[in-house]
């Protein structure tokens, strides 16, 4: 009886320590598209005289808008772009890599030219089913006189209809070694002391570092061939149910934030 009592007391005393051993980062998280603060920097598009230009793409894109595949360089996720003018308010973009379609986006501008709606499929960094979704745009500056309705400066005002595989990610922190996986095949395993490690399954990211900056907060730095392309700070709420994420896009010089909910 005394031995059982002692063991019982020991388990009670150790339980809080067991709970503390589990990181607040652990688990599967899902981005809430209703809690996304999109970048304030607009995308600048010009479609005119048979040519399509994405002036704010990194690097910028300029191709003929004839529905045919045209090579582009400097983009790890695709190597050709085809722009099809469907009508005077609608444009479809198709991206390919090594001859395979990796992304499509159809954008339709409203009759007044002030808003637009887009729908997309994206398998450019996906090792499974494509990510799909849609969203809405607002024009903040008009395009050149006589250009297609899609021309101008646009900011994203809303996202919806995203497939779950584009919203979910899983963390596991085992004694200072953090692993991350996604349904689309991205992953890494890295020490949370800033040590660099390979980033797997994403053609646009080669290495990653993660630095623990608090009990429930980490800073992730993504690199491509040694160049920093993104810095992501993630902070778990005190109740452990939500994660606030601030994403800095170093290539485009813009930031966005969003919230992921614990599943």
C-alpha positions as CSV (number, residue, x, y, z in Angstrom):
1,X,0.0,0.0,0.0
2,X,2.8,2.4,0.9
3,X,4.6,1.7,-2.3
4,X,1.4,2.3,-4.4
5,X,0.7,5.5,-2.5
6,X,4.3,6.7,-3.1
7,X,4.0,5.9,-6.8
8,X,0.7,7.7,-7.0
9,X,2.1,10.8,-5.4
10,X,5.1,10.7,-7.7
11,X,2.9,10.6,-10.8
12,X,0.8,13.5,-9.5
13,X,4.0,15.5,-8.9
14,X,5.4,14.6,-12.3
15,X,2.2,15.4,-14.3
16,X,2.8,19.1,-14.4
17,X,6.3,18.5,-15.6
18,X,5.0,16.2,-18.4
19,X,2.6,18.9,-19.5
20,X,5.4,21.5,-19.5
21,X,7.6,19.2,-21.6
22,X,5.1,19.5,-24.5
23,X,5.8,22.6,-26.6
24,X,2.9,25.0,-27.2
25,X,4.0,24.9,-30.9
26,X,3.1,21.2,-31.1
27,X,0.2,20.1,-33.2
28,X,-1.6,20.8,-36.5
29,X,-2.6,24.3,-37.3
30,X,-5.0,25.7,-39.9
31,X,-4.8,29.2,-41.3
32,X,-8.1,31.2,-41.0
33,X,-8.7,33.0,-44.3
34,X,-11.0,35.4,-42.4
35,X,-8.1,36.5,-40.3
36,X,-5.6,37.5,-43.0
37,X,-4.2,41.0,-43.2
38,X,-3.0,41.2,-46.8
39,X,-0.1,43.3,-48.0
40,X,-0.8,47.0,-48.5
41,X,1.6,47.2,-51.4
42,X,-0.4,46.8,-54.6
43,X,0.3,44.5,-57.5
44,X,0.9,46.5,-60.7
45,X,-0.4,44.9,-64.0
46,X,-0.4,46.3,-67.5
47,X,-2.1,44.4,-70.4
48,X,-1.9,46.5,-73.5
49,X,-1.0,46.3,-77.2
50,X,-0.8,42.5,-77.0
51,X,1.7,42.5,-74.1
52,X,1.2,41.5,-70.5
53,X,3.5,43.0,-67.8
54,X,3.6,42.1,-64.1
55,X,5.7,45.0,-62.9
56,X,5.8,44.0,-59.3
57,X,6.5,40.3,-59.8
58,X,10.0,39.4,-58.5
59,X,11.5,39.4,-61.0
60,X,9.2,41.4,-63.3
61,X,7.4,39.6,-66.1
62,X,6.8,40.8,-69.6
63,X,5.3,38.4,-72.3
64,X,3.1,38.5,-75.3
65,X,-0.6,38.1,-74.4
66,X,-1.4,35.6,-77.2
67,X,-2.3,32.5,-75.2
68,X,1.0,30.8,-76.0
69,X,3.7,29.7,-73.6
70,X,6.6,32.2,-73.3
71,X,9.8,31.5,-71.3
72,X,10.6,33.5,-68.2
73,X,13.6,33.4,-66.0
74,X,14.3,33.9,-62.3
75,X,11.2,32.2,-61.0
76,X,11.8,28.9,-59.2
77,X,8.2,27.7,-59.4
78,X,7.6,28.1,-63.2
79,X,9.6,28.7,-66.4
80,X,6.9,29.7,-68.9
81,X,3.8,31.9,-68.7
82,X,0.8,32.0,-71.1
83,X,-1.6,34.9,-71.0
84,X,-5.0,34.4,-72.7
85,X,-7.3,37.4,-73.1
86,X,-10.8,35.8,-72.7
87,X,-12.7,39.1,-73.2
88,X,-12.3,42.8,-72.4
89,X,-12.7,42.1,-68.6
90,X,-11.3,38.6,-68.2
91,X,-7.7,37.2,-68.4
92,X,-6.4,33.7,-67.8
93,X,-2.8,33.1,-66.8
94,X,-1.2,29.6,-67.1
95,X,2.2,28.8,-65.6
96,X,4.2,25.7,-66.5
97,X,7.5,24.2,-65.4
98,X,9.2,21.7,-67.6
99,X,6.2,21.6,-69.8
100,X,3.8,20.7,-66.9
101,X,1.0,23.1,-65.8
102,X,1.8,24.2,-62.2
103,X,-0.6,27.1,-61.9
104,X,-3.7,28.8,-63.4
105,X,-5.4,32.0,-62.5
106,X,-8.5,33.5,-64.0
107,X,-9.2,37.1,-63.2
108,X,-12.5,38.8,-64.0
109,X,-12.8,42.6,-63.6
110,X,-16.2,44.0,-62.6
111,X,-18.1,46.2,-65.1
112,X,-17.1,49.4,-63.2
113,X,-13.5,48.4,-63.3
114,X,-13.0,49.0,-59.6
115,X,-13.0,45.5,-58.3
116,X,-12.1,42.0,-59.6
117,X,-12.4,38.4,-58.7
118,X,-9.9,35.6,-59.2
119,X,-9.8,31.9,-59.0
120,X,-6.7,29.8,-59.0
121,X,-5.1,26.3,-58.9
122,X,-1.5,26.0,-57.7
123,X,0.7,22.9,-57.8
124,X,4.0,24.9,-58.2
125,X,5.3,23.7,-54.8
126,X,2.9,20.9,-54.2
127,X,3.8,17.2,-54.1
128,X,0.2,16.2,-53.9
129,X,-3.2,17.6,-55.1
130,X,-3.1,21.2,-56.2
131,X,-4.1,24.0,-53.8
132,X,-7.2,25.8,-55.0
133,X,-8.9,29.0,-53.9
134,X,-10.3,32.3,-54.9
135,X,-10.2,35.9,-53.8
136,X,-11.2,39.5,-54.5
137,X,-9.2,42.6,-55.5
138,X,-9.7,46.3,-55.3
139,X,-8.2,48.7,-57.8
140,X,-6.2,51.5,-56.1
141,X,-4.8,53.1,-59.4
142,X,-6.0,52.8,-63.0
143,X,-3.9,51.4,-65.8
144,X,-2.8,53.3,-68.9
145,X,-5.5,54.8,-71.1
146,X,-6.8,52.2,-73.6
147,X,-5.4,49.2,-71.7
148,X,-7.3,46.1,-70.8
149,X,-9.6,46.3,-67.7
150,X,-7.2,44.1,-65.7
151,X,-4.5,46.8,-65.9
152,X,-3.8,48.9,-62.9
153,X,-2.7,48.6,-59.3
154,X,-4.6,46.1,-57.2
155,X,-4.7,45.0,-53.6
156,X,-6.3,41.8,-52.4
157,X,-9.3,42.4,-50.1
158,X,-10.4,38.9,-49.4
159,X,-9.7,35.2,-49.7
160,X,-12.1,32.3,-49.7
161,X,-12.7,28.7,-50.8
162,X,-9.1,27.6,-50.1
163,X,-8.5,23.8,-50.1
164,X,-7.4,22.5,-46.7
165,X,-4.0,21.3,-48.1
166,X,-3.0,24.9,-48.6
167,X,-3.9,26.0,-45.1
168,X,-2.6,23.2,-42.8
169,X,0.8,22.7,-41.3
170,X,2.1,20.6,-38.4
171,X,4.8,21.4,-35.8
172,X,6.6,19.0,-33.5
173,X,9.2,20.4,-31.0
174,X,11.4,17.6,-29.5
175,X,13.9,19.0,-27.2
176,X,14.9,22.0,-29.3
177,X,14.6,20.2,-32.6
178,X,11.6,21.6,-34.5
179,X,10.0,19.6,-37.4
180,X,7.4,21.1,-39.8
181,X,5.3,19.2,-42.3
182,X,2.5,20.2,-44.7
183,X,0.0,18.1,-46.7
184,X,1.6,19.5,-49.9
185,X,5.0,17.9,-49.1
186,X,7.0,20.7,-47.6
187,X,9.1,19.8,-44.5
188,X,12.1,20.7,-42.4
189,X,13.8,19.6,-39.2
190,X,15.9,22.2,-37.6
191,X,17.4,23.2,-34.2
192,X,15.7,26.2,-32.7
193,X,19.0,27.9,-32.0
194,X,19.5,29.5,-35.4
195,X,21.4,26.6,-36.9
196,X,20.8,26.3,-40.7
197,X,19.1,23.2,-42.1
198,X,17.8,22.0,-45.5
199,X,14.2,22.9,-46.5
200,X,12.6,20.0,-48.3
201,X,9.9,19.9,-51.0
202,X,9.8,23.6,-52.0
203,X,11.7,24.6,-55.2
204,X,11.8,28.2,-54.0
205,X,13.4,27.6,-50.6
206,X,16.7,25.8,-50.0
207,X,17.5,26.3,-46.4
208,X,15.9,27.5,-43.2
209,X,16.8,28.7,-39.7
210,X,14.5,28.9,-36.7
211,X,15.3,30.9,-33.5
212,X,13.3,30.5,-30.3
213,X,12.6,33.9,-29.0
214,X,10.1,33.1,-26.2
215,X,8.1,30.2,-24.8
216,X,5.6,30.4,-27.6
217,X,7.4,32.4,-30.2
218,X,9.8,31.6,-33.0
219,X,11.4,33.4,-35.9
220,X,11.9,31.4,-39.1
221,X,14.2,32.7,-41.8
222,X,13.9,31.1,-45.3
223,X,16.7,31.3,-47.8
224,X,17.2,30.6,-51.5
225,X,20.7,29.8,-52.5
226,X,22.0,31.8,-49.5
227,X,19.8,34.8,-50.0
228,X,17.1,35.6,-47.4
229,X,13.7,35.6,-49.1
230,X,11.3,35.6,-46.1
231,X,11.2,36.1,-42.4
232,X,8.3,34.6,-40.5
233,X,7.5,35.3,-36.8
234,X,5.0,33.0,-35.2
235,X,3.6,33.6,-31.7
236,X,1.2,31.3,-29.9
237,X,-1.6,32.9,-27.9
238,X,-1.6,32.5,-24.0
239,X,-4.4,29.9,-24.2
240,X,-2.5,27.9,-26.9
241,X,-5.4,27.9,-29.3
242,X,-4.2,30.4,-31.9
243,X,-1.0,31.4,-33.6
244,X,-0.4,34.9,-34.9
245,X,2.0,34.9,-37.9
246,X,3.8,37.9,-39.4
247,X,5.3,37.2,-42.8
248,X,7.9,39.5,-44.3
249,X,8.5,39.0,-48.0
250,X,12.0,40.2,-48.6
251,X,11.9,39.9,-52.4
252,X,8.9,42.1,-52.8
253,X,9.5,44.3,-49.8
254,X,6.0,43.7,-48.2
255,X,4.4,42.2,-45.1
256,X,1.3,40.3,-44.3
257,X,-0.1,38.7,-41.2
258,X,-2.6,35.9,-40.5
259,X,-3.9,33.7,-37.7
260,X,-3.7,29.9,-37.6
261,X,-6.1,27.9,-35.3
262,X,-5.0,24.8,-33.3
263,X,-6.8,21.8,-34.7
